[in-house]
Amino acid sequence: DVIWVDVAALRKKAQSGPAWEAMLKAAKADPGTPSVENQDSKFNTNLQAAAYVYACTGDTAFLDKVLGGLRSIVSPSLKIGRALALAREVPGLIAAAEGIELAKVDPELHAAFCAKLRYFLTCSTSGGGPKTLVESQEKRPNNWGTHASCARVMIARYIGDEAELARAVQVFKGFLGDRASYAGFEYGELWWQADPSKPVGVNPKDSTINGHPVDGALPEELRRAGGFTWPPGKTDYYWEALQGVTATVAVLENAGLRAKAWCDQAHLRSVKWAYDVAKWPPAGDDCWQPAVINWLYGTSYEVPSGASASKNLGWAEFTHV
């Protein structure tokens, strides 16, 4: 079952061009210090790059690099930091394991990795914020929660836990706006909520505030720039939150769930609000998202010419175009 990418399809892609070269460069580089406590670590996406280069070329030097990295992750001495860091790091590690088909090449390490991923769901996090990865998804309707959504659904799919996946989906639907599914989030100031009496992660279809369109806007990120003003105050947290949403939708679609349609296409509406209303195209490490968004919806947003790594996943300009 495909979690993030179809490895067989990767093998058919041309090993040339800016996206391939950028991914290859990351694959050849030192992956860095193994970590799930550094929220800015590129260890996860560097391993992901190495896994995809191995999948495409069969060069076992890249396989060995990924296996070594995953062995360091299952180590009992691995330190746990904030829930946000854990949520950002886990998806790329799972994508790397999928990329090398870990269950086939090293069943023993696969079993240990599955056990570690299950541990990650409820292990105690430190440094402030939610106490666990699960709590982060269930309490935070912002980038903390969306990254946790991505990590949680990828863990559930990798370890084959249907009950865990169902609960993660229930909470994610609540974030998208289905309060009947889940409404246990803790919100900050409600300035950007279309209906402050019924706060949601994504404002409902056709909603307005003071006559201004907020359909699809992310209230918990917009409040980071202050109270309601028009035009909206710029915040980089908006696309940061969408990193988790975009990846979660893609993973659920791969699982056969019609996440694109949920809550009047809440994810697509949030993207359109950023592009069309706020005029905030993605920048920096958010630039992998247009490739996935176009793949999901058949849209034609500009995709960078190279391949980039984000906080949680990367190389979509190669994998999803």
C-alpha positions as CSV (number, residue, x, y, z in Angstrom):
1,D,0.0,0.0,0.0
2,V,1.3,3.4,-0.9
3,I,1.7,5.8,2.0
4,W,3.5,8.8,0.4
5,V,4.8,7.7,-3.0
6,D,4.6,4.7,-5.3
7,V,8.1,3.3,-5.3
8,A,7.6,1.4,-8.5
9,A,6.5,4.6,-10.2
10,L,9.6,6.4,-9.0
11,R,11.8,3.9,-10.8
12,K,10.3,5.0,-14.1
13,K,11.2,8.7,-13.6
14,A,14.0,10.3,-15.6
15,Q,17.2,10.6,-13.6
16,S,17.9,14.1,-14.8
17,G,16.8,17.7,-14.5
18,P,16.9,20.2,-11.6
19,A,14.6,18.3,-9.3
20,W,16.6,15.1,-9.6
21,E,19.9,16.9,-9.2
22,A,18.8,18.7,-6.1
23,M,17.5,15.5,-4.5
24,L,20.7,13.6,-5.5
25,K,22.8,16.3,-3.9
26,A,20.9,15.9,-0.6
27,A,21.2,12.1,-0.9
28,K,25.0,12.3,-1.3
29,A,25.4,14.7,1.6
30,D,26.0,13.8,5.2
31,P,22.5,13.3,6.5
32,G,23.4,15.1,9.8
33,T,22.8,14.2,13.4
34,P,20.0,11.7,13.9
35,S,17.3,13.6,15.7
36,V,13.6,13.9,16.4
37,E,14.1,16.7,18.9
38,N,15.5,19.4,16.5
39,Q,12.5,20.8,14.7
40,D,14.7,22.3,12.0
41,S,16.8,19.1,11.4
42,K,17.1,18.0,7.8
43,F,18.1,14.5,8.8
44,N,14.7,13.1,7.9
45,T,14.4,14.7,4.4
46,N,18.1,13.9,3.7
47,L,17.3,10.2,4.4
48,Q,14.2,10.5,2.3
49,A,16.3,11.8,-0.6
50,A,18.8,8.9,-0.2
51,A,15.9,6.4,-0.1
52,Y,14.5,7.7,-3.4
53,V,17.9,7.8,-5.1
54,Y,18.4,4.1,-4.0
55,A,14.9,3.3,-5.3
56,C,15.7,4.8,-8.7
57,T,19.3,3.6,-9.1
58,G,19.7,0.5,-7.0
59,D,23.0,1.9,-5.6
60,T,23.3,0.2,-2.3
61,A,25.5,3.0,-0.9
62,F,22.3,5.0,-0.5
63,L,20.4,2.0,0.9
64,D,23.1,1.6,3.6
65,K,22.9,5.3,4.4
66,V,19.1,5.0,5.0
67,L,19.4,1.8,7.0
68,G,22.1,3.3,9.2
69,G,19.9,6.4,9.8
70,L,16.9,4.3,10.7
71,R,19.0,2.2,13.1
72,S,19.9,5.4,14.9
73,I,16.3,6.3,15.2
74,V,15.2,3.0,16.9
75,S,18.0,3.4,19.4
76,P,16.8,3.6,23.0
77,S,19.1,6.6,23.6
78,L,17.3,8.7,21.0
79,K,16.2,12.0,22.7
80,I,12.7,13.3,22.5
81,G,12.0,17.1,22.5
82,R,8.9,19.1,21.8
83,A,5.9,17.6,20.2
84,L,6.3,20.0,17.2
85,A,9.8,18.7,16.5
86,L,8.7,15.1,16.7
87,A,5.8,15.7,14.4
88,R,8.0,17.5,11.8
89,E,10.7,14.8,11.8
90,V,8.6,11.5,11.7
91,P,7.0,11.9,8.2
92,G,10.3,12.0,6.3
93,L,11.6,9.0,8.2
94,I,8.6,7.0,7.3
95,A,8.9,8.1,3.7
96,A,12.5,7.0,3.7
97,A,11.5,3.6,5.1
98,E,8.9,3.3,2.4
99,G,11.3,4.4,-0.3
100,I,13.8,1.5,0.5
101,E,10.9,-1.0,1.1
102,L,12.3,-1.6,4.6
103,A,10.1,-4.5,5.4
104,K,11.7,-6.4,2.5
105,V,15.3,-5.4,2.8
106,D,15.5,-5.7,6.6
107,P,12.5,-7.2,8.3
108,E,14.1,-7.0,11.8
109,L,14.8,-3.3,11.5
110,H,11.3,-2.8,10.1
111,A,9.8,-4.5,13.2
112,A,11.9,-2.3,15.5
113,F,11.0,0.8,13.5
114,C,7.3,0.0,13.8
115,A,7.7,-0.4,17.5
116,K,9.5,3.0,17.7
117,L,6.8,4.7,15.7
118,R,4.1,3.3,18.0
119,Y,6.1,4.7,20.9
120,F,6.3,8.1,19.3
121,L,2.5,8.4,19.4
122,T,2.3,8.7,23.2
123,C,5.8,9.1,24.5
124,S,6.3,12.1,26.8
125,T,7.5,15.2,25.0
126,S,9.5,18.0,26.7
127,G,10.2,21.7,26.4
128,G,6.7,23.0,26.6
129,G,3.6,22.5,24.6
130,P,1.4,19.4,24.3
131,K,2.6,16.4,26.3
132,T,2.5,13.9,23.4
133,L,2.2,13.7,19.6
134,V,-1.4,12.6,19.9
135,E,-2.3,15.4,22.3
136,S,-0.7,17.9,19.9
137,Q,-3.1,16.8,17.1
138,E,-6.1,16.7,19.4
139,K,-5.5,20.1,21.1
140,R,-3.7,22.4,18.7
141,P,-5.7,23.6,15.6
142,N,-2.6,25.2,14.2
143,N,0.7,24.1,12.6
144,W,1.5,22.1,15.7
145,G,-1.6,20.1,15.2
146,T,-1.4,19.8,11.4
147,H,2.2,18.5,11.5
148,A,1.0,16.1,14.2
149,S,-1.9,15.0,11.9
150,C,0.5,14.1,9.2
151,A,2.8,12.2,11.5
152,R,-0.1,10.4,13.2
153,V,-1.7,9.2,10.0
154,M,1.6,8.2,8.5
155,I,2.5,6.2,11.6
156,A,-0.9,4.6,11.7
157,R,-0.6,3.6,8.0
158,Y,2.9,2.3,8.3
159,I,2.2,0.1,11.4
160,G,-1.2,-0.9,10.1
161,D,-3.2,0.4,13.0
162,E,-6.7,0.9,11.6
163,A,-8.1,2.2,15.0
164,E,-5.4,4.8,15.3
165,L,-5.9,5.9,11.7
166,A,-9.7,6.2,12.3
167,R,-9.1,8.4,15.4
168,A,-6.6,10.6,13.6
169,V,-9.1,11.0,10.7
170,Q,-11.9,11.9,13.1
171,V,-9.8,14.7,14.6
172,F,-8.5,15.9,11.2
173,K,-12.1,16.2,10.0
174,G,-12.8,18.3,13.0
175,F,-9.9,20.6,12.1
176,L,-11.2,21.0,8.6
177,G,-14.5,22.2,10.0
178,D,-16.7,19.1,10.9
179,R,-17.4,19.9,14.5
180,A,-19.7,16.9,14.7
181,S,-16.7,14.8,14.1
182,Y,-14.4,16.5,16.6
183,A,-14.4,19.8,18.5
184,G,-12.0,19.3,21.3
185,F,-9.4,21.9,20.2
186,E,-8.1,24.7,22.3
187,Y,-8.3,28.0,20.5
188,G,-6.6,31.4,21.1
189,E,-8.2,34.7,20.1
190,L,-11.2,34.2,17.8
191,W,-10.6,37.4,15.7
192,W,-10.4,35.4,12.4
193,Q,-13.2,32.9,13.1
194,A,-16.1,33.3,10.8
195,D,-18.4,32.1,13.6
196,P,-16.6,32.7,17.0
197,S,-19.3,30.6,18.7
198,K,-18.2,27.6,16.6
199,P,-14.5,27.9,16.0
200,V,-12.8,25.7,13.4
201,G,-9.4,25.1,11.9
202,V,-10.6,26.1,8.4
203,N,-13.3,28.8,7.9
204,P,-16.4,27.5,6.2
205,K,-17.3,27.8,2.6
206,D,-18.6,31.3,1.5
207,S,-17.8,32.8,4.9
208,T,-17.0,36.5,5.4
209,I,-16.0,38.8,8.2
210,N,-17.1,42.5,7.9
211,G,-17.9,41.7,4.2
212,H,-14.4,40.4,3.5
213,P,-13.9,36.8,2.2
214,V,-12.4,34.4,4.7
215,D,-13.6,31.2,3.1
216,G,-10.8,28.7,3.6
217,A,-8.7,31.0,5.8
218,L,-6.9,29.4,8.8
219,P,-7.9,31.5,11.9
220,E,-5.4,30.1,14.3
221,E,-2.5,31.1,12.1
222,L,-3.9,34.4,11.0
223,R,-4.3,35.6,14.6
224,R,-0.5,35.3,14.9
225,A,-0.3,38.5,13.0
226,G,-2.8,40.2,15.2
227,G,-6.5,41.1,15.2
228,F,-8.7,41.2,12.2
229,T,-7.5,43.7,9.6
230,W,-7.9,44.1,5.9
231,P,-5.8,43.4,4.0
232,P,-4.7,40.5,6.2
233,G,-1.4,40.8,8.1
234,K,1.2,38.5,6.6
235,T,2.2,35.5,8.6
236,D,4.6,32.7,7.5
237,Y,2.7,30.3,9.8
238,Y,-0.1,30.0,7.3
239,W,1.9,27.9,4.8
240,E,3.7,26.2,7.7
241,A,0.3,24.9,8.9
242,L,-0.5,23.9,5.3
243,Q,2.6,21.7,5.2
244,G,0.8,19.4,7.6
245,V,-2.6,19.7,5.9
246,T,-1.3,19.1,2.4
247,A,0.6,16.0,3.5
248,T,-2.2,14.6,5.5
249,V,-4.7,14.9,2.7
250,A,-2.3,13.2,0.3
251,V,-1.6,10.3,2.7
252,L,-5.3,9.8,3.3
253,E,-6.1,9.9,-0.4
254,N,-3.4,7.2,-0.9
255,A,-5.3,5.2,1.7
256,G,-8.4,5.4,-0.3
257,L,-10.1,8.0,1.8
258,R,-11.7,11.0,-0.1
259,A,-10.0,13.6,2.1
260,K,-10.0,16.1,-0.8
261,A,-13.7,16.5,-0.6
262,W,-14.1,16.8,3.2
263,C,-15.8,20.0,4.5
264,D,-16.5,21.4,1.0
265,Q,-12.9,20.8,-0.1
266,A,-11.5,22.6,2.9
267,H,-7.9,22.0,2.1
268,L,-8.2,23.4,-1.5
269,R,-10.2,26.4,-0.2
270,S,-7.4,27.1,2.3
271,V,-4.9,27.0,-0.5
272,K,-7.0,29.2,-2.8
273,W,-7.4,31.8,0.0
274,A,-3.7,32.1,0.3
275,Y,-3.1,32.4,-3.4
276,D,-6.1,34.4,-4.6
277,V,-7.2,36.4,-1.6
278,A,-4.2,37.1,0.6
279,K,-1.8,36.9,-2.4
280,W,0.7,34.8,-0.4
281,P,2.3,32.2,-2.6
282,P,4.5,29.7,-0.8
283,A,8.2,30.5,-0.3
284,G,11.2,28.9,1.2
285,D,10.7,25.4,2.6
286,D,7.0,25.6,1.8
287,C,7.7,25.4,-2.0
288,W,7.3,21.6,-2.2
289,Q,3.5,22.0,-1.7
290,P,2.4,23.2,-5.2
291,A,3.6,20.0,-6.7
292,V,1.5,17.9,-4.3
293,I,-1.5,20.3,-4.6
294,N,-1.4,20.1,-8.4
295,W,-1.2,16.3,-8.1
296,L,-4.2,16.2,-5.8
297,Y,-6.5,18.6,-7.6
298,G,-5.3,19.0,-11.1
299,T,-4.5,22.7,-10.5
300,S,-1.6,24.5,-12.2
301,Y,0.2,26.4,-9.5
302,E,3.8,27.2,-10.3
303,V,6.2,24.5,-9.2
304,P,9.8,25.5,-8.6
305,S,12.4,24.1,-11.0
306,G,14.4,22.3,-8.4
307,A,13.4,20.0,-5.6
308,S,13.1,21.2,-2.0
309,A,12.9,19.8,1.5
310,S,10.4,21.1,4.0
311,K,10.1,20.5,7.7
312,N,8.3,17.2,7.4
313,L,8.7,15.9,3.8
314,G,10.5,16.9,0.6
315,W,11.4,16.3,-3.0
316,A,7.8,16.6,-4.3
317,E,9.0,18.4,-7.4
318,F,10.5,15.0,-8.3
319,T,8.1,12.6,-6.9
320,H,4.7,14.3,-7.6
321,V,5.3,15.9,-11.0
